[in-house]
Amino acid sequence: MESKKTCDHISDHTTKINDQTNHNLLQAKAQPKYLVYIKILCIPGIVFFKVYILKLRILKGYDGYYEAKSKAFERLLLYFKYIEALKVHHNRENRT
């Protein structure tokens, strides 16, 4: 069984992840800041485990490992961007 690749290069894949997190950030619901920090610590590991072990990507070898790692990084990046957006919003409120 051949795996379907959507990107030829890592830079293309990174750009795709960045675009996806920007899209998801616009749809994110407001969350308390402390909850986002807790999610940063827990969720990427859970996502990696879910994709790599439970969805059996471990059987794909390195491609499966990279896919699981990319999904975990995507979720981590989403939370970092959310915190950054909160800080920017907070700084704008303090200026006025």
TAFEN-V401060 format. One record per backbone hydrogen bond with DSSP energy under -1.0 kcal/mol. NH is the residue of the N-H (numbers start at 1). CO is the residue of the C=O. If there is no record, write none. Layout:
nh,co
NH,CO
NH,CO
This chain:
nh,co
13,9
14,10
15,11
16,12
17,13
18,14
19,15
20,16
21,17
22,18
23,19
24,20
25,21
26,22
36,32
37,33
38,34
39,35
40,36
41,37
42,38
43,39
46,42
47,43
48,44
49,45
50,46
51,47
52,48
53,49
54,49
55,50
56,53
57,51
58,52
59,56
60,57
61,58
65,61
66,62
67,63
68,64
69,65
70,66
71,67
72,68
73,69
74,70
75,71
76,72
77,73
78,74
79,75
80,76
81,77
82,78
83,79
84,80
85,81
86,82
87,83
88,84
89,85
90,86
91,87
92,88
93,89
94,90
95,91
96,92
